[in-house]
Amino acid sequence: MATTAMKLNGTIYTTVMNLPYSLASKIRVSVLLVLILTFVSSSSGENTYEDNAYEFLKREYSLTKPYQGLGSSSSSHWEFMGNTMIMPEHIRLTPDLQSRQGAVWSRIPCYLRDWELRVQFKIHGEGKKNLNGDGLAIWLTKERMQIGQVFGNANLFTGLGVFVDTYPNDVKQIERTFPFISAMVGNGSVEYEHDRDGRSTDLGGCTAHVRNVEYDTFLLIRYMKNRLTVMTDTEGKHEWKDCLDMPGVRLPQGYHFGLSSATGDLSDNHDVISLKLYELTVERSPEEEEEQQEITLPSVDYRADPDVYVEDEGRSIITVFFLFIVSVVALVVVIVVIIFLYNRYKENRRKRFY
C-alpha cells in the first residue's frame, strides 16, 4: 500500500494515498483538527492560576501607561496629591529630594470579594546603602487622600497596608535586613509604630532587594477567601517568590486602593510603573457568603483585638523575667549543693586518713 509521509510541527504524519477521496478528506480534516487542538492545549497548558486571572482585569482599578485615567477631573478614575509627578514612563510619587510626600488614590471603591493586585515599581537614588529612604506603601483603606507619617499616609488607617520599607528606623534590631516588605491590618485605632518599623503590628514579611537594581521589580498581593498572600518578583527571574501568607484576614468591601511614599532627611525616587487589579472567581458555600457579608471592620483571626496582642507581648516580657529569676535561683541551688557535696567528700577523706 503506497503511503506518503508529511511532517507538520515537528511530528511526522502518514496519509494513505490510495483510499477513496471522501475517506481521505475526512482523514485530512481530522489530522488538521488534532493539530489545532494540540497547539491550543500546549499553549494554554503552560498558564498558571495567576495567568488565567488576566481574563478578569478590572481596568477601572488599574493604572497603566499612558496613565489617561489619572487626573484632577471628576471623570478620572484616579487622582494624585502632594509631590507626585506624572511622567511618560512612570508615576513618580516622590523625587530623590528631602521631605517630600506623594500619593495616588482610586476614586472608585472596590467591591470585589476576591482579587489579585500586581504592582510594578522602581526605587532608586543617589544615596548609598542605608543612606536612603523611606519607601512606599500600597493601600486598601476606608480613608483616602490623607497625608501622614506612614509612608506619606495617615497613621491611623482602616484597612490593609503593604509596606516596602527601605530604611531601618530601629537601629537596635538585628533580625531584619532592609529593604523589608511587610503588611498590616488596621482598624482605625491602632498606630503603625514608625520608630520600630511596624514590627509590633505587622503580619510578617520578607527581605527584598528592590533598590537600585537594573531589572524590573514586582509585588503581588492576593486576597482570596479571607487569606492574604504577598509574593515578590525582585530578582529578575520572572518568577514569584513567597513573602507572606496569612489566613483569617477579614477585609470589608467598599474600600479604596492607593499608593503613597515619603522621604525625610534621606531620600529616593519612588516610581510606580503599573498597577493591575484582577478579579478572582471563587466558589463559596452559603455559610461563607453570609460570613463575608458580616465583615464590617478589618481584623485578623489570631489577633482580632490589637489590645490583646499588646498585652500578650507584655506577658511574654514578664514570663522571660520570671524564667530568668527561676534560672538564677536554680543555679544558686546547684552551686550550694555542689559545695555541700564537696565538703562532705573532703570530710570523708579526712576520716579515712586518720
Disulfide bonds with the S-S distance in Angstrom:
Cys206-Cys243 2.11
